Amino acid sequence: MQSFTRIISLCLILASPFGEARVIPDTTQKPAPGNEAQQTPLSQANYSPAVNYQLQCLGCHLTNGEGAPRNDIPQMTDFVGNFLKVEGGREFLVQVPGSSQSALNDQQLADLLNWMLKNDGIAGGSSPEGFKPYSRAEVSAYRKEGIQDLPGVRRHLLEQMEKIGITIPEAVMP
Ligand code: HEC
């Protein structure tokens, strides 16, 4: 019985490279009826910030920005606005890879961050009073700069927050 199983396994191993289905693109294939239009790149689509959040951010940050600390995604809910209270925080929110490397154009990213930072948004009142919305030009400039030593910068920003009396919840992952 054992040797029978062994023979079967051997046959399967030998046969698999030849037996696997191979998908060869059919260059003459046409789109399904009703599906002929070229897809619009996200940066040219006119979606609302809420939809852009769903398409580009929600996968990691979850529905209300609650994040998934178990998977190293920090909580933004009721907190993310605090970054704007310390020096360098305004740049940071644009320069994190999730923002800067998204498929959104600069105006869309500015609108999305402003939407998140509203008092009735993900920031939940954590943004400083009189928060000045991001402009397209500002986002564009920060995006070009990039960020060196992201974990170090983030840690420093959170330390600065603690110094001015802001409590850092566990799920923000200090
Ligand atoms: C692949 C997962 C992922 C996606 C997608 C993602 N992020 Fe993030 N985001 C993170 C992680 C992880 C951090 C923590 C800092 C870091 O390591 O980048 C973070 C941090 C942030 C922060 C700073 C908050 C903090 O506590 O550090 C902002 C603001 C942010 N993301 C915005 C966005 C926006 C806006 C989008 C969508 C356009 C987005 N992210 C998409 C994973 C993601």
Boltz pocket constraint, residues with backbone or C-beta under 6 A from the ligand:
constraints:
  - pocket:
      binder: B
      contacts: [[A, 52], [A, 53], [A, 56], [A, 57], [A, 58], [A, 59], [A, 60], [A, 61], [A, 71], [A, 72], [A, 73], [A, 74], [A, 75], [A, 76], [A, 80], [A, 92], [A, 93], [A, 94], [A, 96], [A, 97], [A, 98], [A, 99], [A, 102], [A, 104], [A, 112], [A, 113], [A, 150], [A, 154], [A, 172]]
      max_distance: 6.0
